[in-house]
């Protein structure tokens, strides 16, 4: 199966390098993407928003001849779900890596804008549970791989309008929550809970990782993605 891999904020296609060999070994064709405006200056990226990121994934779906699987990490989950909404008949499964499908009008988050773009804030910015499994060597190795993202992307609202997206099978690969814990939590999350409840076929798998398993546990993440696509 063709597998489109969408990175989260500050990452590019290379962030999937630890995952793609296992996908290929399982008979899949991975297509890791770099989102528009990643690493670009404010002058080059000021007009780029989440809709442009979604459009880039939709263009990749349209380029391929058969149903695809979409994999989105972190903020890439908003992009994946927007693309599934745009092409629900072409998506065989959507896989979310430590993130959840957004509701219509959902956003990624808000971060400090510097010189018209949003730079990577550094590993120390994040909560301990998100980065606890990133050792010093991994942090030193991966931080230089990060790039700025367009200022609009994290706070742009995702527009969803085709309820057929709810028929797309979904797998959530959650860092710290198993299925009962997740379902109990998401029921308290307002419109996010309603969106998840509307999905007809959804499973939750606990990875036992922080927020960046492609760096901390690439073999485990790759195996979980392969299992989700069976």
ABEGO torsion letter per residue (X at the ends): XBBBBBBBBGBBAAAAAAAAAAAAAAGBBBBBBBBBGBGBBAAAAAABBAAAAAAAAAAAAAABABBBBBBBBEAAAAAAAAAAAABAAABABBBBBGBBBBBBGBBABBBBBBGGBBBBAEAAABBAAAAAABBAAAAAAAAAABBBBBAAAAABBBBBABAAAAABBBBBBBAABBAAAAAAAAAAAEAAAAAAAABABBBBBBAGBBABAAAABAAAAAAAAAAAAX
